[in-house]
Amino acid sequence: MHDWSDENRRRILSHITSAMEKGYSKLLLEDHIVPDQNAGARETLLDMTVVVWCPGIERTRRQWTELLQSVGLVIRNFWLPEGHAKGVIEAELLDARGI
C-alpha cells in the first residue's frame, strides 16, 4: 500500500471493504509501520525514498488508523516484531456504532 497515493489507497481499500462481511471478515496488511514519534534513520530514509520514487509514503500507526477508518475499518492490532519496521495490521469492518 505504500506505493499508492491516498486517493488510490482509498479506492483499493473501498473495493476490499465492499467484499467484506461484518463479524466474519478480517483484513491483514503487511506493510511498514513507522513509530508515531522518534522514528529511526531506517524508517525515515525509506519514507523519503518512497516519496521521491512513488506517489506514496510510509505511514505511522496514527496515519494507518486514520486511513483505515476513512474507509470504514477499525484496526484491531498491529503485529510488529520488536526492532522491525515492517509488520502486519489487522483490521475489521466498523459496526453501525463506529466500533
CYANA upper distance limits for C-alpha pairs under 8 A (distance plus 0.5 A):
  1 MET  CA      9 ARG  CA      7.11
  1 MET  CA     31 ASP  CA      7.56
  2 HIS  CA     31 ASP  CA      7.85
  2 HIS  CA     32 HIS  CA      8.32
  2 HIS  CA     50 VAL  CA      8.03
  2 HIS  CA     56 GLY  CA      5.73
  2 HIS  CA     57 ILE  CA      6.00
  2 HIS  CA     58 GLU  CA      6.23
  2 HIS  CA     59 ARG  CA      8.19
  3 ASP  CA     50 VAL  CA      7.44
  3 ASP  CA     54 CYS  CA      6.09
  3 ASP  CA     55 PRO  CA      6.76
  3 ASP  CA     56 GLY  CA      5.16
  3 ASP  CA     57 ILE  CA      7.54
  4 TRP  CA      8 ASN  CA      6.40
  4 TRP  CA      9 ARG  CA      6.40
  4 TRP  CA     54 CYS  CA      7.67
  4 TRP  CA     55 PRO  CA      6.21
  4 TRP  CA     56 GLY  CA      5.28
  4 TRP  CA     57 ILE  CA      8.42
  5 SER  CA      9 ARG  CA      6.61
  5 SER  CA     55 PRO  CA      5.70
  5 SER  CA     56 GLY  CA      5.51
  5 SER  CA     57 ILE  CA      8.47
  6 ASP  CA     10 ARG  CA      6.60
  6 ASP  CA     56 GLY  CA      7.95
  7 GLU  CA     11 ARG  CA      6.82
  8 ASN  CA     12 ILE  CA      6.61
  9 ARG  CA     13 LEU  CA      6.52
 10 ARG  CA     14 SER  CA      6.35
 10 ARG  CA     67 LEU  CA      8.01
 10 ARG  CA     70 SER  CA      8.29
 10 ARG  CA     71 VAL  CA      7.09
 11 ARG  CA     15 HIS  CA      6.93
 12 ILE  CA     16 ILE  CA      7.04
 13 LEU  CA     17 THR  CA      6.60
 13 LEU  CA     68 LEU  CA      8.42
 13 LEU  CA     71 VAL  CA      7.24
 14 SER  CA     18 SER  CA      6.62
 14 SER  CA     71 VAL  CA      6.43
 15 HIS  CA     19 ALA  CA      7.27
 16 ILE  CA     20 MET  CA      7.08
 17 THR  CA     71 VAL  CA      7.95
 17 THR  CA     72 GLY  CA      8.00
 17 THR  CA     73 LEU  CA      8.27
 17 THR  CA     93 LEU  CA      7.76
 20 MET  CA     24 TYR  CA      8.28
 20 MET  CA     25 SER  CA      5.89
 20 MET  CA     26 LYS  CA      8.13
 20 MET  CA     93 LEU  CA      8.00
 21 GLU  CA     25 SER  CA      5.74
 21 GLU  CA     93 LEU  CA      8.12
 22 LYS  CA     92 GLU  CA      7.95
 22 LYS  CA     93 LEU  CA      6.22
 22 LYS  CA     94 LEU  CA      8.21
 22 LYS  CA     95 ASP  CA      7.77
 23 GLY  CA     92 GLU  CA      8.35
 23 GLY  CA     93 LEU  CA      8.25
 25 SER  CA     92 GLU  CA      7.10
 25 SER  CA     93 LEU  CA      8.23
 26 LYS  CA     90 GLU  CA      7.36
 26 LYS  CA     91 ALA  CA      6.28
 26 LYS  CA     92 GLU  CA      5.48
 26 LYS  CA     93 LEU  CA      8.22
 27 LEU  CA     89 ILE  CA      8.34
 27 LEU  CA     90 GLU  CA      6.34
 27 LEU  CA     91 ALA  CA      5.58
 27 LEU  CA     92 GLU  CA      6.69
 28 LEU  CA     88 VAL  CA      6.83
 28 LEU  CA     89 ILE  CA      6.06
 28 LEU  CA     90 GLU  CA      5.32
 28 LEU  CA     91 ALA  CA      7.02
 29 LEU  CA     88 VAL  CA      5.86
 29 LEU  CA     89 ILE  CA      5.57
 29 LEU  CA     90 GLU  CA      7.28
 30 GLU  CA     86 LYS  CA      7.54
 30 GLU  CA     87 GLY  CA      6.08
 30 GLU  CA     88 VAL  CA      4.90
 30 GLU  CA     89 ILE  CA      6.96
 31 ASP  CA     86 LYS  CA      5.90
 31 ASP  CA     87 GLY  CA      6.27
 31 ASP  CA     88 VAL  CA      6.90
 31 ASP  CA     89 ILE  CA      8.23
 32 HIS  CA     58 GLU  CA      6.73
 32 HIS  CA     59 ARG  CA      7.43
 32 HIS  CA     85 ALA  CA      5.90
 32 HIS  CA     86 LYS  CA      4.66
 32 HIS  CA     87 GLY  CA      6.68
 33 ILE  CA     58 GLU  CA      7.59
 33 ILE  CA     59 ARG  CA      6.36
 33 ILE  CA     60 THR  CA      5.96
 33 ILE  CA     61 ARG  CA      6.63
 33 ILE  CA     80 LEU  CA      8.27
 33 ILE  CA     85 ALA  CA      6.22
 33 ILE  CA     86 LYS  CA      6.39
 33 ILE  CA     87 GLY  CA      7.03
 34 VAL  CA     39 ALA  CA      6.89
 34 VAL  CA     43 GLU  CA      6.86
 34 VAL  CA     58 GLU  CA      7.27
 34 VAL  CA     59 ARG  CA      6.25
 34 VAL  CA     60 THR  CA      4.81
 34 VAL  CA     61 ARG  CA      7.08
 34 VAL  CA     85 ALA  CA      6.83
 35 PRO  CA     39 ALA  CA      5.92
 35 PRO  CA     60 THR  CA      5.99
 35 PRO  CA     61 ARG  CA      6.99
 36 ASP  CA     60 THR  CA      5.75
 36 ASP  CA     61 ARG  CA      6.62
 36 ASP  CA     62 ARG  CA      7.12
 39 ALA  CA     43 GLU  CA      6.70
 39 ALA  CA     44 THR  CA      6.99
 40 GLY  CA     44 THR  CA      6.73
 41 ALA  CA     45 LEU  CA      6.45
 42 ARG  CA     46 LEU  CA      6.60
 43 GLU  CA     47 ASP  CA      6.62
 43 GLU  CA     58 GLU  CA      8.39
 43 GLU  CA     85 ALA  CA      7.17
 44 THR  CA     48 MET  CA      6.80
 45 LEU  CA     49 THR  CA      6.65
 46 LEU  CA     50 VAL  CA      6.74
 46 LEU  CA     58 GLU  CA      7.98
 47 ASP  CA     51 VAL  CA      6.70
 47 ASP  CA     57 ILE  CA      6.18
 47 ASP  CA     58 GLU  CA      5.57
 48 MET  CA     52 VAL  CA      6.74
 48 MET  CA     57 ILE  CA      8.28
 49 THR  CA     53 TRP  CA      6.62
 50 VAL  CA     54 CYS  CA      5.75
 50 VAL  CA     55 PRO  CA      7.82
 50 VAL  CA     56 GLY  CA      6.51
 50 VAL  CA     57 ILE  CA      6.27
 50 VAL  CA     58 GLU  CA      7.79
 51 VAL  CA     55 PRO  CA      6.53
 51 VAL  CA     56 GLY  CA      6.17
 51 VAL  CA     57 ILE  CA      6.11
 59 ARG  CA     63 GLN  CA      6.00
 59 ARG  CA     64 TRP  CA      6.50
 60 THR  CA     64 TRP  CA      6.68
 61 ARG  CA     65 THR  CA      6.64
 62 ARG  CA     66 GLU  CA      6.73
 63 GLN  CA     67 LEU  CA      6.58
 64 TRP  CA     68 LEU  CA      6.58
 65 THR  CA     69 GLN  CA      6.53
 65 THR  CA     74 VAL  CA      7.69
 65 THR  CA     75 ILE  CA      6.94
 66 GLU  CA     70 SER  CA      6.64
 67 LEU  CA     71 VAL  CA      7.52
 68 LEU  CA     72 GLY  CA      7.05
 68 LEU  CA     73 LEU  CA      5.54
 68 LEU  CA     74 VAL  CA      6.94
 68 LEU  CA     75 ILE  CA      7.89
 68 LEU  CA     91 ALA  CA      8.42
 69 GLN  CA     73 LEU  CA      5.34
 69 GLN  CA     74 VAL  CA      6.25
 72 GLY  CA     93 LEU  CA      6.40
 72 GLY  CA     94 LEU  CA      6.04
 73 LEU  CA     91 ALA  CA      6.61
 73 LEU  CA     92 GLU  CA      5.89
 73 LEU  CA     93 LEU  CA      4.96
 73 LEU  CA     94 LEU  CA      5.68
 74 VAL  CA     91 ALA  CA      5.87
 74 VAL  CA     92 GLU  CA      5.98
 74 VAL  CA     93 LEU  CA      6.62
 74 VAL  CA     94 LEU  CA      6.16
 74 VAL  CA     99 ILE  CA      7.67
 75 ILE  CA     89 ILE  CA      7.52
 75 ILE  CA     90 GLU  CA      6.28
 75 ILE  CA     91 ALA  CA      4.71
 75 ILE  CA     92 GLU  CA      7.06
 76 ARG  CA     89 ILE  CA      8.37
 76 ARG  CA     90 GLU  CA      6.00
 76 ARG  CA     91 ALA  CA      5.85
 76 ARG  CA     92 GLU  CA      7.53
 77 ASN  CA     89 ILE  CA      6.57
 77 ASN  CA     90 GLU  CA      5.67
 77 ASN  CA     91 ALA  CA      7.69
 78 PHE  CA     87 GLY  CA      7.63
 78 PHE  CA     88 VAL  CA      6.45
 78 PHE  CA     89 ILE  CA      5.22
 78 PHE  CA     90 GLU  CA      6.83
 79 TRP  CA     87 GLY  CA      5.99
 79 TRP  CA     88 VAL  CA      5.40
 79 TRP  CA     89 ILE  CA      6.67
 79 TRP  CA     90 GLU  CA      8.18
 80 LEU  CA     84 HIS  CA      7.21
 80 LEU  CA     85 ALA  CA      7.90
 80 LEU  CA     86 LYS  CA      7.12
 80 LEU  CA     87 GLY  CA      4.90
 80 LEU  CA     88 VAL  CA      6.94
 81 PRO  CA     86 LYS  CA      8.43
 81 PRO  CA     87 GLY  CA      7.30
 94 LEU  CA     98 GLY  CA      5.77
 94 LEU  CA     99 ILE  CA      5.76
 95 ASP  CA     99 ILE  CA      5.97
